[in-house]
């Protein structure tokens, strides 16, 4: 059985190429200020001020997908950055030290030099350390938001605290950009962002259908615009096209995985350098990964142009990654039921503890709570030294056999 490639992938490549080329041109010609921003950071403020925005995590995931990240990480390790911290960070710094970038496929020979670096630690502390390396290297300002973690329930006090930090970013960003943040422009960008994340949510939601028209692996490819282009009309235009193709698959009963037998949830980071390999493995097993924590991380339901700073703050705090164990488990339970999931795959990413939710008993608790099988595989988002294809294949094949045994037992009990 083979995986089915979505036709809109060609349009996706054109859309993303346009974004990178515009970014590279702005950096080369100084036609617009350039900001670096964390992927769940306050990009709407930056776009409303006219910045062209670079997302270093996206840059690192491209190196991971191209399987070049391991060529660079040792350079960062030699500068004193531990092998145990974020491999996105060490690969990105290492590639810079090597004078190389995956953007070269777009004719961009160096990463766009920023006028400012803007972080949000809702993801992890590493993003600040990452940005401060480049801030020191280029002597440019590093500003951002310090976020709480392990949040049980989002409170108004927390929202106010993050909103005030976001508002405090505006004066220095205005000064660097040489322009003022207007409510009209800010509102338009926020409306575009909200439309983008709503379209993305709708696309991912198509996987509730049986058979599913898309997989987690499709999601990791097609998430590019929602990560890098929120607030841009081109992103929304792409997702309307993507949504249309998925709807046609649903209407025609076309499955992303032919002969779909089992439906899984993927918890944790993608293994970028092994996406094709894993996609083909699951397709051969007639198994679809229909939902994930990762792809859903760019659904910001709270965004509201009528209350820009507080809604952005709330969206930042409602993210799965900043929540405590109880709301995380409740979220997974809801998705498992909504998407008719048969089992859960946890990815324990060696260098991303914040996005590895299998280290404090969650798999066992969910196994008991939901009465479905769970499995944990070891790896990393881009450091392939941490991943064994043979071991993973053996484990996943055994896991699918377990699902088959449960299915046979269930049919026997019903019969």
C-alpha positions as CSV (number, residue, x, y, z in Angstrom):
1,X,0.0,0.0,0.0
2,X,1.3,3.4,-0.9
3,X,0.8,6.8,0.6
4,X,-1.2,9.3,-1.5
5,X,0.4,12.7,-2.2
6,X,-1.9,15.7,-2.1
7,X,-2.1,17.6,-5.4
8,X,-2.0,21.0,-3.6
9,X,1.6,20.2,-2.6
10,X,2.8,21.9,-5.8
11,X,0.9,25.1,-4.8
12,X,2.4,24.9,-1.3
13,X,5.9,24.9,-2.7
14,X,5.1,28.0,-4.8
15,X,3.6,29.7,-1.8
16,X,6.5,29.0,0.5
17,X,9.1,29.9,-2.2
18,X,7.4,33.3,-2.5
19,X,7.7,33.9,1.2
20,X,11.4,32.9,1.4
21,X,12.3,35.0,-1.7
22,X,10.5,38.1,-0.3
23,X,12.3,37.6,3.0
24,X,15.7,37.2,1.4
25,X,15.1,40.2,-0.8
26,X,14.2,42.4,2.2
27,X,17.3,41.4,4.0
28,X,19.6,41.9,1.0
29,X,18.2,45.3,-0.1
30,X,17.1,46.7,3.2
31,X,13.7,47.4,1.7
32,X,12.0,46.4,4.9
33,X,13.0,45.7,8.5
34,X,13.7,42.1,9.3
35,X,12.8,40.4,12.6
36,X,13.4,36.9,13.8
37,X,10.5,35.4,15.8
38,X,9.8,32.2,17.6
39,X,7.1,30.2,15.9
40,X,4.4,30.9,18.5
41,X,5.7,34.4,19.2
42,X,3.9,37.7,18.6
43,X,4.3,37.7,14.8
44,X,1.1,39.8,14.4
45,X,2.8,42.8,16.0
46,X,5.8,42.5,13.7
47,X,3.7,42.2,10.5
48,X,1.6,45.1,11.5
49,X,4.8,47.2,11.7
50,X,6.0,46.1,8.3
51,X,8.6,43.6,9.4
52,X,9.6,40.7,7.2
53,X,9.8,37.7,9.6
54,X,12.2,34.8,9.8
55,X,11.4,31.8,12.0
56,X,14.6,29.9,13.0
57,X,12.7,26.8,14.1
58,X,11.4,26.5,10.6
59,X,15.0,26.9,9.3
60,X,16.1,24.1,11.5
61,X,13.3,21.7,10.6
62,X,14.3,22.2,6.9
63,X,17.8,21.0,7.8
64,X,16.2,18.1,9.7
65,X,14.0,17.1,6.7
66,X,17.1,17.4,4.4
67,X,19.1,15.3,6.9
68,X,21.9,17.8,7.0
69,X,21.4,18.9,10.7
70,X,24.0,16.5,12.0
71,X,26.6,18.1,9.8
72,X,26.3,21.3,11.8
73,X,25.5,20.5,15.4
74,X,29.1,19.7,16.4
75,X,30.1,23.3,15.6
76,X,27.7,24.6,18.2
77,X,28.8,21.9,20.7
78,X,32.4,23.2,20.2
79,X,31.2,26.6,21.2
80,X,29.9,25.2,24.5
81,X,26.3,24.4,23.7
82,X,25.4,21.0,25.2
83,X,24.4,18.0,23.1
84,X,21.4,17.6,25.4
85,X,19.8,21.0,24.6
86,X,17.5,21.8,21.7
87,X,19.0,20.3,18.5
88,X,17.1,23.0,16.5
89,X,19.3,25.5,18.4
90,X,22.6,23.7,17.9
91,X,21.9,22.9,14.2
92,X,20.9,26.5,13.4
93,X,23.9,28.0,15.2
94,X,26.2,25.4,13.6
95,X,24.9,26.1,10.1
96,X,25.5,29.8,10.7
97,X,29.1,29.1,11.8
98,X,29.5,26.9,8.7
99,X,28.2,29.7,6.5
100,X,25.4,27.5,5.1
101,X,21.7,27.5,4.9
102,X,18.9,25.3,3.4
103,X,17.5,28.5,1.9
104,X,20.2,28.1,-0.8
105,X,17.6,26.2,-2.8
106,X,15.8,29.5,-3.2
107,X,19.0,31.3,-4.2
108,X,19.4,32.8,-0.6
109,X,23.0,32.1,0.4
110,X,22.8,33.3,4.0
111,X,20.2,33.5,6.7
112,X,18.5,37.0,6.7
113,X,20.3,39.2,9.2
114,X,17.8,40.6,11.7
115,X,17.2,44.1,12.9
116,X,15.7,42.6,16.0
117,X,15.1,39.2,17.5
118,X,11.8,38.6,19.3
119,X,11.2,35.5,21.5
120,X,8.4,34.0,23.5
121,X,9.5,31.4,26.1
122,X,6.1,29.7,26.1
123,X,7.9,27.1,24.1
124,X,11.0,26.7,26.2
125,X,13.9,28.7,27.7
126,X,16.2,27.6,24.8
127,X,14.7,30.1,22.4
128,X,16.0,33.0,24.4
129,X,19.5,31.5,24.6
130,X,19.3,30.8,20.9
131,X,18.4,34.3,20.0
132,X,21.0,35.8,22.4
133,X,23.8,34.1,20.5
134,X,22.8,36.0,17.4
135,X,22.1,39.1,19.3
136,X,25.7,39.1,20.6
137,X,27.1,38.1,17.2
138,X,25.4,40.9,15.3
139,X,25.0,43.4,18.1
140,X,21.2,43.7,17.5
141,X,18.5,43.9,20.2
142,X,16.9,40.8,21.7
143,X,13.5,41.4,23.2
144,X,10.7,39.1,24.2
145,X,8.1,37.6,26.5
146,X,8.8,35.5,29.6
147,X,6.0,33.0,29.9
148,X,4.8,30.8,32.8
149,X,4.7,27.0,32.3
150,X,2.8,24.1,33.9
151,X,-0.4,26.2,33.8
152,X,-3.5,24.4,35.2
153,X,-6.2,26.9,34.2
154,X,-5.4,30.1,32.4
155,X,-6.3,33.1,34.7
156,X,-7.0,36.7,34.0
157,X,-3.9,37.6,36.0
158,X,-1.7,35.6,33.7
159,X,-3.4,37.0,30.6
160,X,-2.8,40.6,31.9
161,X,0.8,39.8,32.6
162,X,1.6,38.5,29.1
163,X,-0.5,41.2,27.5
164,X,1.5,43.9,29.3
165,X,4.8,42.3,28.1
166,X,3.4,42.3,24.5
167,X,2.5,45.9,24.7
168,X,5.9,46.7,26.1
169,X,7.5,45.3,22.9
170,X,5.7,47.9,20.8
171,X,7.9,51.1,21.5
172,X,11.2,49.5,20.7
173,X,9.8,47.7,17.6
174,X,8.3,51.0,16.4
175,X,11.7,52.7,16.9
176,X,13.6,50.0,14.9
177,X,11.0,49.9,12.1
178,X,10.6,53.7,12.0
179,X,6.8,53.5,12.0
180,X,3.9,53.5,14.4
181,X,1.6,50.6,15.2
182,X,-1.9,51.7,14.1
183,X,-5.0,49.9,15.4
184,X,-6.4,49.6,11.9
185,X,-3.3,47.8,10.5
186,X,-3.0,45.7,13.7
187,X,-6.6,44.7,13.4
188,X,-6.3,43.7,9.8
189,X,-3.3,41.5,10.5
190,X,-5.1,39.9,13.4
191,X,-8.1,39.1,11.3
192,X,-6.0,37.5,8.7
193,X,-4.2,35.5,11.3
194,X,-7.5,34.3,12.9
195,X,-8.8,33.3,9.5
196,X,-5.6,31.4,8.8
197,X,-5.7,29.4,12.0
198,X,-9.4,28.7,11.6
199,X,-8.7,27.4,8.1
200,X,-5.9,25.3,9.4
201,X,-8.1,23.9,12.1
202,X,-10.8,23.1,9.6
203,X,-8.2,21.2,7.4
204,X,-6.9,19.2,10.3
205,X,-10.5,18.5,11.4
206,X,-11.2,16.7,8.1
207,X,-9.3,13.7,9.6
208,X,-12.3,13.0,11.8
209,X,-13.8,11.4,8.7
210,X,-13.3,7.7,8.1
211,X,-11.3,7.0,6.1
212,X,-9.2,10.1,6.8
213,X,-8.2,12.3,3.8
214,X,-4.9,13.3,5.4
215,X,-2.3,12.1,7.8
216,X,0.0,13.6,10.4
217,X,2.7,13.5,7.8
218,X,0.7,15.5,5.4
219,X,0.1,18.0,8.3
220,X,3.8,18.4,8.9
221,X,4.3,19.4,5.3
222,X,1.3,21.6,4.8
223,X,1.7,23.4,8.2
224,X,4.3,25.7,6.6
225,X,2.1,28.7,5.9
226,X,0.4,28.7,9.3
227,X,3.8,28.7,11.0
228,X,5.6,31.2,8.9
229,X,2.9,33.3,7.1
230,X,0.1,34.0,9.7
231,X,-1.2,37.4,8.9
232,X,-0.5,37.2,5.2
233,X,-3.3,36.8,2.6
234,X,-1.2,34.2,0.7
235,X,-1.4,31.8,3.6
236,X,-5.2,32.0,3.7
237,X,-5.5,31.6,-0.1
238,X,-3.4,28.4,0.1
239,X,-5.5,26.9,2.9
240,X,-8.7,27.5,1.0
241,X,-7.2,25.5,-1.8
242,X,-5.9,22.8,0.6
243,X,-9.3,22.6,2.3
244,X,-11.1,22.2,-1.1
245,X,-8.9,19.3,-2.0
246,X,-9.5,17.6,1.3
247,X,-13.2,18.1,1.1
248,X,-13.2,16.5,-2.4
249,X,-11.3,13.5,-0.9
250,X,-14.0,13.2,1.8
251,X,-16.8,13.5,-0.7
252,X,-15.2,10.9,-3.0
253,X,-14.3,8.6,-0.1
254,X,-10.6,8.8,-1.0
255,X,-8.3,7.8,1.9
256,X,-4.9,9.2,2.6
257,X,-3.9,5.6,3.5
258,X,-5.5,3.0,1.3
259,X,-7.4,0.4,3.2
260,X,-7.2,2.3,6.5
261,X,-7.6,-0.2,9.4
262,X,-6.3,1.7,12.4
263,X,-6.2,5.3,13.5
264,X,-3.5,6.7,15.7
265,X,-2.6,9.9,17.6
266,X,1.0,11.2,17.5
267,X,2.2,12.9,20.6
268,X,5.4,14.9,20.4
269,X,7.7,16.4,17.8
270,X,8.0,15.1,14.3
271,X,11.2,13.2,13.4
272,X,11.9,15.4,10.4
273,X,14.6,13.3,8.7
274,X,12.4,10.2,8.9
275,X,9.0,11.5,7.8
276,X,8.9,9.7,4.5
277,X,10.2,6.5,6.0
278,X,7.6,6.6,8.8
279,X,4.9,7.6,6.4
280,X,5.6,4.7,4.2
281,X,5.8,2.3,7.2
282,X,2.4,3.3,8.5
283,X,0.9,3.2,5.0
284,X,2.2,-0.4,4.6
285,X,0.5,-1.2,7.9
286,X,-2.8,0.4,6.6
287,X,-2.6,2.7,9.6
288,X,-3.3,6.4,9.6
289,X,-2.0,8.9,12.1
290,X,-5.1,11.1,12.1
291,X,-4.2,13.7,14.8
292,X,-1.3,15.1,16.7
293,X,-0.3,17.6,19.3
294,X,2.3,19.2,17.1
295,X,0.2,20.2,14.1
296,X,-2.5,21.5,16.4
297,X,-0.1,23.8,18.1
298,X,-0.8,26.6,15.6
299,X,-4.6,26.7,16.3
300,X,-5.1,30.0,18.2
301,X,-8.8,30.1,18.9
302,X,-8.5,33.1,21.2
303,X,-7.3,35.6,18.6
304,X,-9.6,38.6,18.5
305,X,-9.0,41.9,16.6
306,X,-11.3,43.7,19.0
307,X,-9.0,42.8,22.0
308,X,-5.6,42.4,20.3
309,X,-3.0,42.2,23.1
310,X,-5.1,40.2,25.6
311,X,-6.4,37.8,23.0
312,X,-2.9,37.2,21.7
313,X,-1.8,36.7,25.3
314,X,-4.6,34.2,26.0
315,X,-3.8,32.3,22.8
316,X,-0.1,32.1,23.9
317,X,-1.1,30.7,27.4
318,X,-3.7,28.2,26.1
319,X,-1.1,26.3,24.1
320,X,-0.7,22.7,24.9
321,X,3.0,23.1,25.5
322,X,2.6,25.5,28.5
323,X,-0.1,23.5,30.3
324,X,0.2,21.1,33.2
325,X,-0.3,17.4,33.0
326,X,-4.1,17.4,33.8
327,X,-5.2,19.7,31.0
328,X,-2.8,18.1,28.6
329,X,-4.4,14.7,29.3
330,X,-7.9,16.1,29.1
331,X,-7.0,17.6,25.7
332,X,-5.6,14.3,24.3
333,X,-8.7,12.4,25.6
334,X,-11.0,14.8,23.8
335,X,-9.1,14.5,20.5
336,X,-8.8,10.7,20.8
337,X,-12.6,10.4,21.1
338,X,-13.3,13.1,18.4
339,X,-11.0,11.4,15.9
340,X,-11.9,7.8,16.8
341,X,-8.3,7.0,17.7
342,X,-7.3,3.4,18.3
343,X,-3.9,4.0,19.9
344,X,-1.3,6.7,20.8
345,X,2.3,7.0,19.7
346,X,4.5,9.0,22.0
347,X,7.8,10.4,20.6
348,X,10.4,10.9,23.3
349,X,12.6,13.5,21.7
350,X,16.0,13.5,23.4
351,X,16.7,17.2,23.0
352,X,13.2,18.5,23.4
353,X,12.0,17.7,27.0
354,X,9.3,20.4,26.8
355,X,7.6,18.6,23.8
356,X,8.2,15.1,25.2
357,X,5.2,14.3,27.4
358,X,6.0,10.7,28.1
359,X,8.5,11.2,30.9
360,X,6.2,11.6,33.9
361,X,3.8,8.8,33.6
362,X,1.3,10.2,31.0
363,X,1.3,7.2,28.7
364,X,0.3,4.8,31.4
365,X,-2.3,7.1,32.8
366,X,-3.8,7.5,29.3
367,X,-3.6,3.8,28.7
368,X,-5.7,3.2,31.8
369,X,-8.0,6.2,31.4
370,X,-8.9,5.6,27.7
371,X,-8.4,1.8,27.6
372,X,-6.3,2.0,24.4
373,X,-2.8,0.8,23.6
374,X,0.1,3.4,23.8
375,X,3.7,3.1,22.7
376,X,6.8,5.3,23.2
377,X,9.5,5.5,20.5
378,X,12.8,7.2,21.1
379,X,14.3,9.7,18.7
380,X,14.8,13.5,18.2
381,X,13.3,16.1,16.0
382,X,16.5,16.4,13.9
383,X,19.4,14.7,15.6
384,X,19.3,11.3,13.8
385,X,22.0,9.9,16.1
386,X,19.2,9.4,18.6
387,X,17.0,7.4,16.3
388,X,17.1,3.7,15.2
389,X,15.0,2.9,12.1
390,X,15.2,-0.9,12.8
391,X,14.3,-0.6,16.4
392,X,11.4,1.8,15.7
393,X,10.1,-0.4,12.8
394,X,10.1,-3.5,15.0
395,X,8.3,-1.7,17.9
396,X,5.7,-0.2,15.6
397,X,5.0,-3.4,13.8
398,X,4.5,-5.1,17.2
399,X,2.2,-2.3,18.3
400,X,0.0,-2.7,15.2
401,X,-0.1,-6.5,16.0
402,X,-1.4,-5.5,19.4
403,X,-4.2,-3.4,17.8
404,X,-5.0,-6.3,15.5
405,X,-5.4,-8.7,18.5
406,X,-7.7,-6.2,20.2
407,X,-9.7,-5.8,17.0
408,X,-10.1,-9.6,16.6
409,X,-11.0,-10.0,20.3
410,X,-13.6,-7.2,20.0
411,X,-15.2,-8.8,16.9
412,X,-15.2,-12.2,18.7
413,X,-17.0,-10.7,21.7
414,X,-19.5,-9.0,19.4
415,X,-20.1,-12.2,17.5
